[in-house]
Structures are given as C-alpha cells and as structure tokens.
Amino acid sequence: MKPDIHPDYHEITVVMTDGTTYATRSTWGKPGDTLKLDIDPKSHPAWTGGAQHLVDSEGQVAKFNKRFSELGLG
C-alpha cells in the first residue's frame, strides 16, 4: 500500500431510528462523531417487508375491458 493516500479509519457511534446505538469503525466524520440515521433496516419497508402502496386508480383487467369493450370480449 502507498503511504498517506488512504482516508482516516476511526471509531464512530451510530444512532438508529429507534434510539439504539452501536460503535463501529468508519471513514465518515471525525473520531468520536455520532451518525444519526434517518432510515435503517429496522424501519425501512425494503428490509421489514412492510406494505407497499401501489397507486393504480384502475386495475389492469378493468383497463383491458374498457379498451377492448367494442370487440365484445368483456
């Protein structure tokens, strides 16, 4: 490794959205800084499997029937 080209790797404290904390090592901030997360695996739907909201005013079958109603298929 080349000397003096790597960022400083030090210990910081991470605060999760529910208030729990843990210490980790990072290149973020300065030694002893606190990183407060807005989104984390305990609260984000991608990790928790939370409900997804699809904005669809009309269902796909209804759209099909409306589009091809003149053919007598629906």
PDB file with SEQRES, HELIX, SHEET and CRYST1 records, atoms N, CA, C and O in Angstrom:
SEQRES   1 A   74  MET LYS PRO ASP ILE HIS PRO ASP TYR HIS GLU ILE THR          
SEQRES   2 A   74  VAL VAL MET THR ASP GLY THR THR TYR ALA THR ARG SER          
SEQRES   3 A   74  THR TRP GLY LYS PRO GLY ASP THR LEU LYS LEU ASP ILE          
SEQRES   4 A   74  ASP PRO LYS SER HIS PRO ALA TRP THR GLY GLY ALA GLN          
SEQRES   5 A   74  HIS LEU VAL ASP SER GLU GLY GLN VAL ALA LYS PHE ASN          
SEQRES   6 A   74  LYS ARG PHE SER GLU LEU GLY LEU GLY                          
HELIX    1 AA1 PRO A   45  THR A   48  1                                   4    
HELIX    2 AA2 GLN A   60  ARG A   67  1                                   8    
HELIX    3 AA3 SER A   69  LEU A   71  5                                   3    
SHEET    1 AA1 3 THR A  21  SER A  26  0                                        
SHEET    2 AA1 3 HIS A  10  VAL A  15 -1                                        
SHEET    3 AA1 3 THR A  34  LYS A  36  1                                        
CRYST1    1.000    1.000    1.000  90.00  90.00  90.00 P 1           1          
ATOM      1  N   MET A   1       0.830  -1.190   0.000  1.00  0.00           N  
ATOM      2  CA  MET A   1       0.000   0.000   0.000  1.00  0.00           C  
ATOM      3  C   MET A   1       0.869   1.247   0.000  1.00  0.00           C  
ATOM      4  O   MET A   1       1.942   1.284   0.604  1.00  0.00           O  
ATOM      5  N   LYS A   2       0.382   2.254  -0.687  1.00  0.00           N  
ATOM      6  CA  LYS A   2       1.097   3.522  -0.694  1.00  0.00           C  
ATOM      7  C   LYS A   2       0.787   4.275   0.601  1.00  0.00           C  
ATOM      8  O   LYS A   2      -0.358   4.282   1.053  1.00  0.00           O  
ATOM      9  N   PRO A   3       1.781   4.899   1.189  1.00  0.00           N  
ATOM     10  CA  PRO A   3       1.530   5.656   2.425  1.00  0.00           C  
ATOM     11  C   PRO A   3       0.804   6.968   2.123  1.00  0.00           C  
ATOM     12  O   PRO A   3       0.975   7.560   1.058  1.00  0.00           O  
ATOM     13  N   ASP A   4      -0.009   7.407   3.085  1.00  0.00           N  
ATOM     14  CA  ASP A   4      -0.683   8.715   3.077  1.00  0.00           C  
ATOM     15  C   ASP A   4      -1.700   8.915   1.953  1.00  0.00           C  
ATOM     16  O   ASP A   4      -1.970  10.059   1.588  1.00  0.00           O  
ATOM     17  N   ILE A   5      -2.278   7.842   1.386  1.00  0.00           N  
ATOM     18  CA  ILE A   5      -3.330   8.036   0.378  1.00  0.00           C  
ATOM     19  C   ILE A   5      -4.682   7.525   0.855  1.00  0.00           C  
ATOM     20  O   ILE A   5      -5.698   7.776   0.207  1.00  0.00           O  
ATOM     21  N   HIS A   6      -4.712   6.812   1.981  1.00  0.00           N  
ATOM     22  CA  HIS A   6      -5.965   6.239   2.470  1.00  0.00           C  
ATOM     23  C   HIS A   6      -6.612   7.167   3.491  1.00  0.00           C  
ATOM     24  O   HIS A   6      -5.908   7.814   4.266  1.00  0.00           O  
ATOM     25  N   PRO A   7      -7.946   7.244   3.504  1.00  0.00           N  
ATOM     26  CA  PRO A   7      -8.620   8.101   4.480  1.00  0.00           C  
ATOM     27  C   PRO A   7      -8.455   7.551   5.897  1.00  0.00           C  
ATOM     28  O   PRO A   7      -8.180   6.367   6.092  1.00  0.00           O  
ATOM     29  N   ASP A   8      -8.627   8.425   6.869  1.00  0.00           N  
ATOM     30  CA  ASP A   8      -8.527   8.047   8.273  1.00  0.00           C  
ATOM     31  C   ASP A   8      -9.676   7.102   8.637  1.00  0.00           C  
ATOM     32  O   ASP A   8     -10.839   7.419   8.389  1.00  0.00           O  
ATOM     33  N   TYR A   9      -9.362   5.968   9.211  1.00  0.00           N  
ATOM     34  CA  TYR A   9     -10.344   4.949   9.612  1.00  0.00           C  
ATOM     35  C   TYR A   9     -10.396   4.971  11.131  1.00  0.00           C  
ATOM     36  O   TYR A   9      -9.415   4.621  11.788  1.00  0.00           O  
ATOM     37  N   HIS A  10     -11.530   5.380  11.701  1.00  0.00           N  
ATOM     38  CA  HIS A  10     -11.624   5.606  13.138  1.00  0.00           C  
ATOM     39  C   HIS A  10     -12.973   5.125  13.669  1.00  0.00           C  
ATOM     40  O   HIS A  10     -13.834   4.700  12.899  1.00  0.00           O  
ATOM     41  N   GLU A  11     -13.149   5.195  14.982  1.00  0.00           N  
ATOM     42  CA  GLU A  11     -14.387   4.724  15.614  1.00  0.00           C  
ATOM     43  C   GLU A  11     -15.390   5.863  15.713  1.00  0.00           C  
ATOM     44  O   GLU A  11     -15.053   6.981  16.103  1.00  0.00           O  
ATOM     45  N   ILE A  12     -16.665   5.544  15.341  1.00  0.00           N  
ATOM     46  CA  ILE A  12     -17.777   6.479  15.480  1.00  0.00           C  
ATOM     47  C   ILE A  12     -18.926   5.757  16.161  1.00  0.00           C  
ATOM     48  O   ILE A  12     -18.896   4.536  16.317  1.00  0.00           O  
ATOM     49  N   THR A  13     -19.938   6.514  16.567  1.00  0.00           N  
ATOM     50  CA  THR A  13     -21.147   5.949  17.158  1.00  0.00           C  
ATOM     51  C   THR A  13     -22.294   6.148  16.176  1.00  0.00           C  
ATOM     52  O   THR A  13     -22.472   7.243  15.644  1.00  0.00           O  
ATOM     53  N   VAL A  14     -23.073   5.096  15.931  1.00  0.00           N  
ATOM     54  CA  VAL A  14     -24.220   5.156  15.034  1.00  0.00           C  
ATOM     55  C   VAL A  14     -25.488   5.085  15.875  1.00  0.00           C  
ATOM     56  O   VAL A  14     -25.625   4.202  16.723  1.00  0.00           O  
ATOM     57  N   VAL A  15     -26.421   6.018  15.643  1.00  0.00           N  
ATOM     58  CA  VAL A  15     -27.699   6.042  16.346  1.00  0.00           C  
ATOM     59  C   VAL A  15     -28.782   5.635  15.365  1.00  0.00           C  
ATOM     60  O   VAL A  15     -28.998   6.307  14.356  1.00  0.00           O  
ATOM     61  N   MET A  16     -29.470   4.523  15.662  1.00  0.00           N  
ATOM     62  CA  MET A  16     -30.547   4.033  14.803  1.00  0.00           C  
ATOM     63  C   MET A  16     -31.798   4.891  15.003  1.00  0.00           C  
ATOM     64  O   MET A  16     -31.834   5.730  15.902  1.00  0.00           O  
ATOM     65  N   THR A  17     -32.820   4.686  14.173  1.00  0.00           N  
ATOM     66  CA  THR A  17     -34.045   5.483  14.262  1.00  0.00           C  
ATOM     67  C   THR A  17     -34.810   5.239  15.554  1.00  0.00           C  
ATOM     68  O   THR A  17     -35.553   6.112  16.001  1.00  0.00           O  
ATOM     69  N   ASP A  18     -34.642   4.063  16.165  1.00  0.00           N  
ATOM     70  CA  ASP A  18     -35.339   3.778  17.423  1.00  0.00           C  
ATOM     71  C   ASP A  18     -34.538   4.212  18.651  1.00  0.00           C  
ATOM     72  O   ASP A  18     -34.972   3.987  19.781  1.00  0.00           O  
ATOM     73  N   GLY A  19     -33.369   4.834  18.438  1.00  0.00           N  
ATOM     74  CA  GLY A  19     -32.570   5.345  19.546  1.00  0.00           C  
ATOM     75  C   GLY A  19     -31.445   4.431  20.006  1.00  0.00           C  
ATOM     76  O   GLY A  19     -30.596   4.848  20.793  1.00  0.00           O  
ATOM     77  N   THR A  20     -31.425   3.188  19.526  1.00  0.00           N  
ATOM     78  CA  THR A  20     -30.333   2.299  19.915  1.00  0.00           C  
ATOM     79  C   THR A  20     -29.037   2.767  19.254  1.00  0.00           C  
ATOM     80  O   THR A  20     -29.050   3.358  18.174  1.00  0.00           O  
ATOM     81  N   THR A  21     -27.927   2.492  19.922  1.00  0.00           N  
ATOM     82  CA  THR A  21     -26.641   2.931  19.412  1.00  0.00           C  
ATOM     83  C   THR A  21     -25.666   1.766  19.348  1.00  0.00           C  
ATOM     84  O   THR A  21     -25.813   0.775  20.063  1.00  0.00           O  
ATOM     85  N   TYR A  22     -24.683   1.897  18.496  1.00  0.00           N  
ATOM     86  CA  TYR A  22     -23.582   0.944  18.469  1.00  0.00           C  
ATOM     87  C   TYR A  22     -22.338   1.645  17.938  1.00  0.00           C  
ATOM     88  O   TYR A  22     -22.424   2.637  17.214  1.00  0.00           O  
ATOM     89  N   ALA A  23     -21.200   1.116  18.307  1.00  0.00           N  
ATOM     90  CA  ALA A  23     -19.927   1.681  17.863  1.00  0.00           C  
ATOM     91  C   ALA A  23     -19.421   0.878  16.679  1.00  0.00           C  
ATOM     92  O   ALA A  23     -19.537  -0.347  16.646  1.00  0.00           O  
ATOM     93  N   THR A  24     -18.865   1.576  15.718  1.00  0.00           N  
ATOM     94  CA  THR A  24     -18.298   0.930  14.547  1.00  0.00           C  
ATOM     95  C   THR A  24     -17.124   1.758  14.053  1.00  0.00           C  
ATOM     96  O   THR A  24     -16.891   2.869  14.529  1.00  0.00           O  
ATOM     97  N   ARG A  25     -16.395   1.216  13.107  1.00  0.00           N  
ATOM     98  CA  ARG A  25     -15.283   1.955  12.521  1.00  0.00           C  
ATOM     99  C   ARG A  25     -15.689   2.424  11.133  1.00  0.00           C  
ATOM    100  O   ARG A  25     -16.347   1.697  10.389  1.00  0.00           O  
ATOM    101  N   SER A  26     -15.287   3.659  10.786  1.00  0.00           N  
ATOM    102  CA  SER A  26     -15.711   4.254   9.530  1.00  0.00           C  
ATOM    103  C   SER A  26     -14.724   5.333   9.100  1.00  0.00           C  
ATOM    104  O   SER A  26     -13.880   5.768   9.884  1.00  0.00           O  
ATOM    105  N   THR A  27     -14.842   5.753   7.855  1.00  0.00           N  
ATOM    106  CA  THR A  27     -14.079   6.899   7.369  1.00  0.00           C  
ATOM    107  C   THR A  27     -14.916   8.170   7.451  1.00  0.00           C  
ATOM    108  O   THR A  27     -14.421   9.256   7.150  1.00  0.00           O  
ATOM    109  N   TRP A  28     -16.197   8.044   7.861  1.00  0.00           N  
ATOM    110  CA  TRP A  28     -17.109   9.176   7.959  1.00  0.00           C  
ATOM    111  C   TRP A  28     -16.754  10.031   9.169  1.00  0.00           C  
ATOM    112  O   TRP A  28     -16.424   9.492  10.225  1.00  0.00           O  
ATOM    113  N   GLY A  29     -16.814  11.332   9.038  1.00  0.00           N  
ATOM    114  CA  GLY A  29     -16.646  12.252  10.158  1.00  0.00           C  
ATOM    115  C   GLY A  29     -15.270  12.213  10.786  1.00  0.00           C  
ATOM    116  O   GLY A  29     -14.268  11.887  10.150  1.00  0.00           O  
ATOM    117  N   LYS A  30     -15.265  12.562  12.073  1.00  0.00           N  
ATOM    118  CA  LYS A  30     -14.031  12.588  12.856  1.00  0.00           C  
ATOM    119  C   LYS A  30     -14.131  11.537  13.956  1.00  0.00           C  
ATOM    120  O   LYS A  30     -15.232  11.078  14.261  1.00  0.00           O  
ATOM    121  N   PRO A  31     -13.019  11.149  14.553  1.00  0.00           N  
ATOM    122  CA  PRO A  31     -13.073  10.178  15.651  1.00  0.00           C  
ATOM    123  C   PRO A  31     -14.010  10.650  16.760  1.00  0.00           C  
ATOM    124  O   PRO A  31     -13.913  11.783  17.231  1.00  0.00           O  
ATOM    125  N   GLY A  32     -14.921   9.762  17.172  1.00  0.00           N  
ATOM    126  CA  GLY A  32     -15.863  10.076  18.243  1.00  0.00           C  
ATOM    127  C   GLY A  32     -17.154  10.724  17.784  1.00  0.00           C  
ATOM    128  O   GLY A  32     -18.039  10.941  18.611  1.00  0.00           O  
ATOM    129  N   ASP A  33     -17.309  11.047  16.493  1.00  0.00           N  
ATOM    130  CA  ASP A  33     -18.543  11.661  15.992  1.00  0.00           C  
ATOM    131  C   ASP A  33     -19.717  10.689  16.097  1.00  0.00           C  
ATOM    132  O   ASP A  33     -19.527   9.479  16.213  1.00  0.00           O  
ATOM    133  N   THR A  34     -20.946  11.243  16.055  1.00  0.00           N  
ATOM    134  CA  THR A  34     -22.163  10.447  16.110  1.00  0.00           C  
ATOM    135  C   THR A  34     -22.917  10.593  14.794  1.00  0.00           C  
ATOM    136  O   THR A  34     -23.196  11.708  14.351  1.00  0.00           O  
ATOM    137  N   LEU A  35     -23.247   9.464  14.171  1.00  0.00           N  
ATOM    138  CA  LEU A  35     -24.006   9.436  12.926  1.00  0.00           C  
ATOM    139  C   LEU A  35     -25.439   9.041  13.257  1.00  0.00           C  
ATOM    140  O   LEU A  35     -25.682   7.932  13.732  1.00  0.00           O  
ATOM    141  N   LYS A  36     -26.396   9.945  13.010  1.00  0.00           N  
ATOM    142  CA  LYS A  36     -27.813   9.666  13.267  1.00  0.00           C  
ATOM    143  C   LYS A  36     -28.471   9.266  11.959  1.00  0.00           C  
ATOM    144  O   LYS A  36     -28.453  10.023  10.989  1.00  0.00           O  
ATOM    145  N   LEU A  37     -29.052   8.074  11.936  1.00  0.00           N  
ATOM    146  CA  LEU A  37     -29.665   7.554  10.716  1.00  0.00           C  
ATOM    147  C   LEU A  37     -31.109   8.003  10.583  1.00  0.00           C  
ATOM    148  O   LEU A  37     -31.852   8.009  11.565  1.00  0.00           O  
ATOM    149  N   ASP A  38     -31.517   8.383   9.367  1.00  0.00           N  
ATOM    150  CA  ASP A  38     -32.912   8.701   9.067  1.00  0.00           C  
ATOM    151  C   ASP A  38     -33.661   7.434   8.679  1.00  0.00           C  
ATOM    152  O   ASP A  38     -34.849   7.291   8.968  1.00  0.00           O  
ATOM    153  N   ILE A  39     -32.964   6.522   8.029  1.00  0.00           N  
ATOM    154  CA  ILE A  39     -33.542   5.261   7.569  1.00  0.00           C  
ATOM    155  C   ILE A  39     -32.574   4.158   7.976  1.00  0.00           C  
ATOM    156  O   ILE A  39     -31.362   4.295   7.813  1.00  0.00           O  
ATOM    157  N   ASP A  40     -33.109   3.076   8.500  1.00  0.00           N  
ATOM    158  CA  ASP A  40     -32.256   1.943   8.846  1.00  0.00           C  
ATOM    159  C   ASP A  40     -33.024   0.642   8.629  1.00  0.00           C  
ATOM    160  O   ASP A  40     -34.225   0.678   8.361  1.00  0.00           O  
ATOM    161  N   PRO A  41     -32.359  -0.498   8.738  1.00  0.00           N  
ATOM    162  CA  PRO A  41     -33.025  -1.779   8.483  1.00  0.00           C  
ATOM    163  C   PRO A  41     -34.201  -2.085   9.412  1.00  0.00           C  
ATOM    164  O   PRO A  41     -35.026  -2.941   9.092  1.00  0.00           O  
ATOM    165  N   LYS A  42     -34.293  -1.406  10.549  1.00  0.00           N  
ATOM    166  CA  LYS A  42     -35.409  -1.651  11.464  1.00  0.00           C  
ATOM    167  C   LYS A  42     -36.670  -0.892  11.063  1.00  0.00           C  
ATOM    168  O   LYS A  42     -37.764  -1.243  11.505  1.00  0.00           O  
ATOM    169  N   SER A  43     -36.535   0.146  10.230  1.00  0.00           N  
ATOM    170  CA  SER A  43     -37.698   0.970   9.914  1.00  0.00           C  
ATOM    171  C   SER A  43     -38.046   1.030   8.432  1.00  0.00           C  
ATOM    172  O   SER A  43     -39.167   1.406   8.090  1.00  0.00           O  
ATOM    173  N   HIS A  44     -37.136   0.677   7.551  1.00  0.00           N  
ATOM    174  CA  HIS A  44     -37.396   0.825   6.121  1.00  0.00           C  
ATOM    175  C   HIS A  44     -38.156  -0.374   5.569  1.00  0.00           C  
ATOM    176  O   HIS A  44     -37.783  -1.512   5.858  1.00  0.00           O  
ATOM    177  N   PRO A  45     -39.218  -0.156   4.780  1.00  0.00           N  
ATOM    178  CA  PRO A  45     -40.031  -1.254   4.252  1.00  0.00           C  
ATOM    179  C   PRO A  45     -39.247  -2.260   3.405  1.00  0.00           C  
ATOM    180  O   PRO A  45     -39.647  -3.421   3.311  1.00  0.00           O  
ATOM    181  N   ALA A  46     -38.148  -1.842   2.792  1.00  0.00           N  
ATOM    182  CA  ALA A  46     -37.377  -2.779   1.980  1.00  0.00           C  
ATOM    183  C   ALA A  46     -36.808  -3.907   2.833  1.00  0.00           C  
ATOM    184  O   ALA A  46     -36.648  -5.028   2.350  1.00  0.00           O  
ATOM    185  N   TRP A  47     -36.504  -3.623   4.090  1.00  0.00           N  
ATOM    186  CA  TRP A  47     -35.961  -4.653   4.984  1.00  0.00           C  
ATOM    187  C   TRP A  47     -37.025  -5.272   5.879  1.00  0.00           C  
ATOM    188  O   TRP A  47     -36.904  -6.434   6.267  1.00  0.00           O  
ATOM    189  N   THR A  48     -38.064  -4.515   6.211  1.00  0.00           N  
ATOM    190  CA  THR A  48     -39.070  -5.022   7.141  1.00  0.00           C  
ATOM    191  C   THR A  48     -40.191  -5.773   6.449  1.00  0.00           C  
ATOM    192  O   THR A  48     -40.966  -6.467   7.107  1.00  0.00           O  
ATOM    193  N   GLY A  49     -40.293  -5.648   5.122  1.00  0.00           N  
ATOM    194  CA  GLY A  49     -41.378  -6.310   4.400  1.00  0.00           C  
ATOM    195  C   GLY A  49     -42.696  -5.603   4.591  1.00  0.00           C  
ATOM    196  O   GLY A  49     -43.752  -6.227   4.487  1.00  0.00           O  
ATOM    197  N   GLY A  50     -42.659  -4.317   4.868  1.00  0.00           N  
ATOM    198  CA  GLY A  50     -43.862  -3.533   5.097  1.00  0.00           C  
ATOM    199  C   GLY A  50     -44.740  -3.449   3.866  1.00  0.00           C  
ATOM    200  O   GLY A  50     -44.334  -3.809   2.761  1.00  0.00           O  
ATOM    201  N   ALA A  51     -45.923  -2.976   4.076  1.00  0.00           N  
ATOM    202  CA  ALA A  51     -46.896  -2.877   2.991  1.00  0.00           C  
ATOM    203  C   ALA A  51     -46.415  -1.906   1.922  1.00  0.00           C  
ATOM    204  O   ALA A  51     -45.880  -0.838   2.223  1.00  0.00           O  
ATOM    205  N   GLN A  52     -46.611  -2.289   0.699  1.00  0.00           N  
ATOM    206  CA  GLN A  52     -46.272  -1.418  -0.412  1.00  0.00           C  
ATOM    207  C   GLN A  52     -47.560  -0.817  -0.944  1.00  0.00           C  
ATOM    208  O   GLN A  52     -48.577  -1.501  -1.054  1.00  0.00           O  
ATOM    209  N   HIS A  53     -47.512   0.447  -1.270  1.00  0.00           N  
ATOM    210  CA  HIS A  53     -48.692   1.146  -1.768  1.00  0.00           C  
ATOM    211  C   HIS A  53     -48.538   1.380  -3.260  1.00  0.00           C  
ATOM    212  O   HIS A  53     -47.663   2.127  -3.700  1.00  0.00           O  
ATOM    213  N   LEU A  54     -49.394   0.735  -4.028  1.00  0.00           N  
ATOM    214  CA  LEU A  54     -49.396   0.944  -5.462  1.00  0.00           C  
ATOM    215  C   LEU A  54     -50.494   1.937  -5.804  1.00  0.00           C  
ATOM    216  O   LEU A  54     -51.647   1.766  -5.406  1.00  0.00           O  
ATOM    217  N   VAL A  55     -50.134   2.958  -6.533  1.00  0.00           N  
ATOM    218  CA  VAL A  55     -51.108   3.950  -6.944  1.00  0.00           C  
ATOM    219  C   VAL A  55     -51.622   3.536  -8.312  1.00  0.00           C  
ATOM    220  O   VAL A  55     -50.979   3.777  -9.333  1.00  0.00           O  
ATOM    221  N   ASP A  56     -52.791   2.908  -8.316  1.00  0.00           N  
ATOM    222  CA  ASP A  56     -53.394   2.451  -9.556  1.00  0.00           C  
ATOM    223  C   ASP A  56     -54.882   2.719  -9.435  1.00  0.00           C  
ATOM    224  O   ASP A  56     -55.594   1.992  -8.742  1.00  0.00           O  
ATOM    225  N   SER A  57     -55.355   3.762 -10.109  1.00  0.00           N  
ATOM    226  CA  SER A  57     -56.758   4.150  -9.974  1.00  0.00           C  
ATOM    227  C   SER A  57     -57.694   3.142 -10.635  1.00  0.00           C  
ATOM    228  O   SER A  57     -58.862   3.028 -10.262  1.00  0.00           O  
ATOM    229  N   GLU A  58     -57.178   2.421 -11.607  1.00  0.00           N  
ATOM    230  CA  GLU A  58     -57.997   1.456 -12.318  1.00  0.00           C  
ATOM    231  C   GLU A  58     -57.175   0.177 -12.484  1.00  0.00           C  
ATOM    232  O   GLU A  58     -56.019   0.252 -12.901  1.00  0.00           O  
ATOM    233  N   GLY A  59     -57.724  -0.967 -12.176  1.00  0.00           N  
ATOM    234  CA  GLY A  59     -56.997  -2.225 -12.289  1.00  0.00           C  
ATOM    235  C   GLY A  59     -56.684  -2.593 -13.726  1.00  0.00           C  
ATOM    236  O   GLY A  59     -57.296  -2.060 -14.652  1.00  0.00           O  
ATOM    237  N   GLN A  60     -55.743  -3.494 -13.919  1.00  0.00           N  
ATOM    238  CA  GLN A  60     -55.324  -3.892 -15.263  1.00  0.00           C  
ATOM    239  C   GLN A  60     -56.461  -4.575 -16.034  1.00  0.00           C  
ATOM    240  O   GLN A  60     -56.615  -4.351 -17.235  1.00  0.00           O  
ATOM    241  N   VAL A  61     -57.241  -5.392 -15.361  1.00  0.00           N  
ATOM    242  CA  VAL A  61     -58.357  -6.064 -16.035  1.00  0.00           C  
ATOM    243  C   VAL A  61     -59.402  -5.043 -16.476  1.00  0.00           C  
ATOM    244  O   VAL A  61     -59.947  -5.142 -17.575  1.00  0.00           O  
ATOM    245  N   ALA A  62     -59.680  -4.060 -15.617  1.00  0.00           N  
ATOM    246  CA  ALA A  62     -60.649  -3.023 -15.971  1.00  0.00           C  
ATOM    247  C   ALA A  62     -60.155  -2.208 -17.171  1.00  0.00           C  
ATOM    248  O   ALA A  62     -60.939  -1.846 -18.048  1.00  0.00           O  
ATOM    249  N   LYS A  63     -58.859  -1.927 -17.200  1.00  0.00           N  
ATOM    250  CA  LYS A  63     -58.300  -1.200 -18.345  1.00  0.00           C  
ATOM    251  C   LYS A  63     -58.441  -2.010 -19.618  1.00  0.00           C  
ATOM    252  O   LYS A  63     -58.781  -1.461 -20.667  1.00  0.00           O  
ATOM    253  N   PHE A  64     -58.185  -3.311 -19.543  1.00  0.00           N  
ATOM    254  CA  PHE A  64     -58.302  -4.181 -20.703  1.00  0.00           C  
ATOM    255  C   PHE A  64     -59.748  -4.206 -21.201  1.00  0.00           C  
ATOM    256  O   PHE A  64     -60.010  -4.038 -22.392  1.00  0.00           O  
ATOM    257  N   ASN A  65     -60.673  -4.417 -20.277  1.00  0.00           N  
ATOM    258  CA  ASN A  65     -62.088  -4.471 -20.659  1.00  0.00           C  
ATOM    259  C   ASN A  65     -62.553  -3.153 -21.269  1.00  0.00           C  
ATOM    260  O   ASN A  65     -63.319  -3.158 -22.233  1.00  0.00           O  
ATOM    261  N   LYS A  66     -62.111  -2.048 -20.734  1.00  0.00           N  
ATOM    262  CA  LYS A  66     -62.502  -0.748 -21.259  1.00  0.00           C  
ATOM    263  C   LYS A  66     -61.925  -0.541 -22.662  1.00  0.00           C  
ATOM    264  O   LYS A  66     -62.601  -0.015 -23.546  1.00  0.00           O  
ATOM    265  N   ARG A  67     -60.709  -0.948 -22.852  1.00  0.00           N  
ATOM    266  CA  ARG A  67     -60.026  -0.750 -24.130  1.00  0.00           C  
ATOM    267  C   ARG A  67     -60.620  -1.613 -25.247  1.00  0.00           C  
ATOM    268  O   ARG A  67     -60.733  -1.162 -26.387  1.00  0.00           O  
ATOM    269  N   PHE A  68     -61.000  -2.850 -24.921  1.00  0.00           N  
ATOM    270  CA  PHE A  68     -61.477  -3.778 -25.937  1.00  0.00           C  
ATOM    271  C   PHE A  68     -62.968  -4.081 -25.802  1.00  0.00           C  
ATOM    272  O   PHE A  68     -63.418  -5.132 -26.259  1.00  0.00           O  
ATOM    273  N   SER A  69     -63.738  -3.196 -25.192  1.00  0.00           N  
ATOM    274  CA  SER A  69     -65.173  -3.438 -24.996  1.00  0.00           C  
ATOM    275  C   SER A  69     -65.939  -3.493 -26.319  1.00  0.00           C  
ATOM    276  O   SER A  69     -66.959  -4.175 -26.414  1.00  0.00           O  
ATOM    277  N   GLU A  70     -65.456  -2.780 -27.337  1.00  0.00           N  
ATOM    278  CA  GLU A  70     -66.155  -2.776 -28.624  1.00  0.00           C  
ATOM    279  C   GLU A  70     -66.097  -4.134 -29.324  1.00  0.00           C  
ATOM    280  O   GLU A  70     -66.936  -4.420 -30.179  1.00  0.00           O  
ATOM    281  N   LEU A  71     -65.128  -4.966 -28.978  1.00  0.00           N  
ATOM    282  CA  LEU A  71     -64.987  -6.262 -29.630  1.00  0.00           C  
ATOM    283  C   LEU A  71     -65.921  -7.322 -29.026  1.00  0.00           C  
ATOM    284  O   LEU A  71     -66.031  -8.428 -29.554  1.00  0.00           O  
ATOM    285  N   GLY A  72     -66.584  -6.984 -27.929  1.00  0.00           N  
ATOM    286  CA  GLY A  72     -67.492  -7.922 -27.309  1.00  0.00           C  
ATOM    287  C   GLY A  72     -66.786  -9.003 -26.486  1.00  0.00           C  
ATOM    288  O   GLY A  72     -67.353 -10.069 -26.243  1.00  0.00           O  
ATOM    289  N   LEU A  73     -65.560  -8.731 -26.062  1.00  0.00           N  
ATOM    290  CA  LEU A  73     -64.804  -9.713 -25.276  1.00  0.00           C  
ATOM    291  C   LEU A  73     -65.105  -9.618 -23.799  1.00  0.00           C  
ATOM    292  O   LEU A  73     -64.975 -10.612 -23.084  1.00  0.00           O  
ATOM    293  N   GLY A  74     -65.505  -8.452 -23.319  1.00  0.00           N  
ATOM    294  CA  GLY A  74     -65.657  -8.252 -21.890  1.00  0.00           C  
ATOM    295  C   GLY A  74     -67.012  -8.430 -21.459  1.00  0.00           C  
ATOM    296  O   GLY A  74     -67.304  -8.293 -20.271  1.00  0.00           O  
TER     297      GLY A  74                                                      
END                                                                             
